[in-house]
């Protein structure tokens, strides 16, 4: 299987910095903020009070209860604690959800609206299914249509991986479009929905007035076959903690807990009080970070719009911009590098202008002309990094 493209760029940034280069990194999908102090303190207190032993595989009941209440109250996904499994990041939740719905050797197909996060396709294939990409056009803000979805479904389709707001697109689907796509899925009883809602709290109505999040699991037609995935990494600035979770229909949840019991067992036990603290007492901290990301989304879009020949979709959620830079393919860089695709564009940009971006290839077939820039960094970095890009592309011949 392929290496994670985003983690690979992270390693290149570290190598360039070790050589003394001043790199502006738009590569990593993680907030530059620190975890809010009250959440850290909850873990420290738990650790000091001796919460150092194995915990139940799916997690402490108190934390599972709080997650079930959050899903029920905020997302309309009616959930009880026994449907919840707390996982080592949302990544592991997605892995297990795919294992739960795919039967290897049966010819299963799983739908993936693209551009999509780099790990979905390898994880779908690892679980034994074919990944069927549905391309979201730049002209439609990277969003797929109901007609495209309907055309991609066949007798082998067992699931769809749904991700709104999206990494790498930086956009959320309007609720009415989610509903229309879900109406189509509802017609096909065999299809399970894995809904990755990790960027749910990072939506910018300041940019797209009226934009709201809609969880497929809140719709009666899909509730009994939707696995809702979420986690604390992005909204609570907790990437290094590795805390994710999923809520599944009860029968499926029991199987997933068996799988986790054989693979990793519970997450570190002293994190459970921190999860409760995050979900019950941190809304103000999340809102402060969200508002900052909204400012940066606008700044990043304004800056990228000033780069000639970039085709941009204005980000309205998460913390990514995903311009199409293919107008520069078949050109030669100042140092003589042939720019033939997004990978060579990104490599030469890092080597010559010291700006790190993630090339689009691994985000889907339709993303081969794009690069991803994370704006989970300071406003000064955004201005400085895009200025370097603007100067560098001006020298491509
Ligand atoms: N889902 C999406 C769409 C992501 O962008 C990421 C991280 O980049 C993850 C899941 C993984 O999150 P976690 O840190 O909880 O494993």
Boltz pocket constraint, residues with backbone or C-beta under 6 A from the ligand:
constraints:
  - pocket:
      binder: B
      contacts: [[A, 29], [A, 88], [A, 89], [A, 90], [A, 91], [A, 92], [A, 117], [A, 163], [A, 165], [A, 166], [A, 167], [A, 196], [A, 198], [A, 230], [A, 231], [A, 232], [A, 233], [A, 239], [A, 242], [A, 243], [A, 244]]
      max_distance: 6.0
